């Protein structure tokens, strides 16, 4: 297993990435990865195309696809506030009724939020067309701020997606609108009931905003959280050391991932990776769907 490279956190055009699901698989294969997870926000729409790409491009036994999703959740931070946290969910049954209903609600709200943010910017004279942005989304895609950011880049208003977030679309930006996320314990319950496993994504990435305390991570572990993302581009070396200690203390499965979004970010696919035994431990916990070879 020496040299096996696994990336368990990537996004396609079905949410806020720039690679189609098939292109995502091809990019992973070209980068020398042995396994990749497709974890679009609040949707499993890319699973089928990614699976077909694995069968077409990788050949039997040479590459593995881990079906998953990323869920935005509201969670107590341990200091008296509620904040947004992200859960990576793996190998669950996409037809689970409660989960499918919640993901449908989230996608609809994300689309409405994106349209309203674009409409407000257009009303203030920014060269963006809300209807054009929405028309460019895949059917039933969740949509999101990166789509509006990309429209601002294409219009020459900003030079990068990061600049668009820093100036206009971030949590303190003038055009930011809130959303109603899933309570984190409910999300863990839904994924567990659907035969999947959950990993807390980039938990101590303070550059993204407020984060939870270690005590909250312990509480979520008692509630069924399976793992914690340690090696992530937004975690510095000191943070990774802290998280490894926490994972060992709580017997959480340690993962590493790029959080790849194509050209919407400068992060390379496979920039961070997951140990093979961690993927084995995740798979052993799951019964909702299977890894695709």
N, C-alpha and C positions, 0 to 999 in steps of 0.2 A: 504493500500500500504506500510505500515511500514515493513521494512525488505526485500523488493524486491531488488534483486541484478542483475544489468545489466552491461555487459561489451561490449562496442561498438567498440573495436579495437583489432582484432586478425588475425593471419595468419596461413595458412595451407601449405601443401606440394605443393599446386598449385602455390605458390610463394616461400617464403623463410622460412616457418615454417617447423616443423618436424612431426606434426600430419596431417594425412589425413583429409579431410573435415569431414568424419564420426567420426574419432577419436576426432577431435576438439569439435564436438557436445557432444560426450560421456564425454570428459574431463570437459566441461562446466556443464553438468548435474551432474557429480560426485562431482564437486566443490560447488554444491548448488546454481548455478546461475539460475535465472528465465528467462533471455534472453541473447543472445550473437549475435554479428554481425561478419560475416565473411568478412574481408576486405583485401583480397589478393592484391598484387601490380599489377595493370594494367590488371586484368583478373577477369572474372566472372565464370571461369571454375569449381570452386568448389561449386557453388550454388546448383546444382541439387543433388549432393551426400549429401550435408549438409541437404538439405530439406528432402531427403528420410530418413536420420538418425534421424531427428526430429520426423518424423512420426513413425519410427520403435522403437526408444528408449524412447522418452519422453512421448508419449501418448497425446491424445487430450486435449488442454487447459492447460497443465502443464508447457509448455516451449515455448519460442518464438525465432525464428531465424530472424535476420534482414539482408537481403542481401545487400552487399556493396562492396566497393573497396577502395584502397588507391592509389592516383595519385601523382606522383612526378612532381612538377611544378617549373618553373623559375619565380622569382618575384623580383621586386626592393625592397631593404631592407630599404629604407628611408634615407640611408646615401650615396647614389650615386653608389651603387653596385647592381649587380644582384646575387641572391643566390637561393638555392634550398629550397622550402617549400613543405610540404605534405598536401594534401587535402584528408579527408575522405569523400567519397560519398556514400549516402544511398538511397536505394529504387528507383533507376532509372531504366529506361527501357534498358535492356542489348542489345536490338536489334536496338537501335538508331543508324542510319547509321554513323553519324559524330563521335560519341563516339566510336563505334566499330572499325572504321577505325583508329582512333588515338591510341586506346589500342593495336591494332594489330601492328602498327608501333613501339610503345614503347616496346612491347614484343620482336619483332625481333631485335631491337637495343640492348636490355638488353642481349639477348642470344649471339649476336655477341661480345659485350663488355666482357661478361664472358669468352668466348672462347679465345679472344685475351689476356686477363689478365693471364689466365691459361697457354697459349702458351708461353708468355714471362717468366713466372716463371719456366716452364719446361725447356726452353732454358738456363736458368741460373742455372740449376741443382737441382731445387726443385722436390721432389718426387710426382709430380702430373701429371695426364694424362688428357689433355684437352678433348679428345674424350670420355674417360670414364665418365668424369663429365657430359658432354652433354648427353650421353646416359642414364644417371641416372635421367634426368629431365622428368617430365610428358610431353606428347605431347603439344606443343604450350605454355608451361609454360614460364613465363618471365625469369626465371633464375636470378641469382644475386650473388653479392659478398659473401653472407653467404654460398652458395654452394661451392665456392672455399675455404672459410675459413674452412668449415667442412672437406674438403679433406685434408687440411693441418693438422687439428686435427687428423684425422684418420691415417695420415702418421707419426705422432709423431713429426712433425716440431714445433708445438705450442701445448699448453695445453688447449686452449679454443678459441672459435670464437672471443671473445673480444681481445685476444692477437694477433690473426691474423690480425684484423683490425688495432690495435695499431701499429704493426710492419710493415705491408706490404700493407694493402688494404684500409686504410683510405684515406681521401682526400689529405694528405701530404705524403702518402706512395709511395714508388718507383714504385709499380705496379698498382697504381690507374690510371684508364682511365676515362675521362669525358663522359657524355652522353648528348643528346639533349632532355631536358624536355619540357613539354607543358607550354606555357605562362599561368600564373595562372588565369587571367581574362577569357581567352578562355576556360579553364577547368571548371570554375564556370558556364559559359554560356552553355557549352555542357551538364553538369549535370542538370542544371535547365531546359533546353529545353527537356531533356529526362525524365522529371518529378521527378527528385531527389532533394536532398538537400546536401549541402556541409558544412563541419566542418573543421576548420583549426587545424591540428594535432600538438601536442607538440610545440606551437608557440614560447615559450620563453625558450626552452631547450638549453641553451648556451653551455652545455657540448657536444652537437652534432655539434656545429659550429656556424657560424653567424646566427642571427635571425632578424626578421623584427621589426620595431618600432610600437608603438601603433597607430601612424598616418596611417601607412600602413594597419593595421587591420581595422581601421575606413573606409579607402578607399575601401577595399575589401567588407566590410559590405554594403556600398552604392551600390556596384556592384552585390550584391545578396548572399554574404556569409551568411549562416544561423546560424552557431554556432562556438564555440571555445572549444578545449579540455583543461581542466583546471587540473583535477586530473590525472596526468600521472607520472610514476616512475621517469622521468627526470626533474620534476618540484619540487623545494624545497618549504617549507611552505611559505616563503616570496613571491615567484613567484606566488603561487596559490592565495594569497591574492590580488596581483596586477591584476591577470587575472579575478578574480571574480568582482572586481571593474570595469574593462574594459567591461566585459560581461554585467553588469548591465547598464553601461553608454550607450552602443551601442545596447542594447536589443538583444544580441546574446544568443543563446541557450547554456547553460553550460553543458559540458559532462565530463565524467571520464572513463578511459580505461586503461587496462593493457599493450596493445601493445604486447600481448603474441605471442611468436614464438616457443613454445615447448622447446626442449632442446637446441636450438640455443641461448637462453638467460636464465638467472636465474629468470626472472620475472614469478610469478604465475598467472594463469588465474584468473580473478576476484580480483586481487590485488588492483585495482582501479575500481570504479564503477560510473555509471551514475544515477542521480535521475530519478525516474519513470516519473515525469512530463516533464522532458527534452525529453525523448523518445516520449512521447505523442505529444509534440510540433513538433518534427521532422516528425513523421508520418503524422501529420495534413498538413504539407507542401508538401507532396509527392503524386504522382499519377502514377509513372512509374512502380512500382511493389509493392507487398504487404508483410507485415510481415507474416511469416509462423508460425502457431500455431500447 
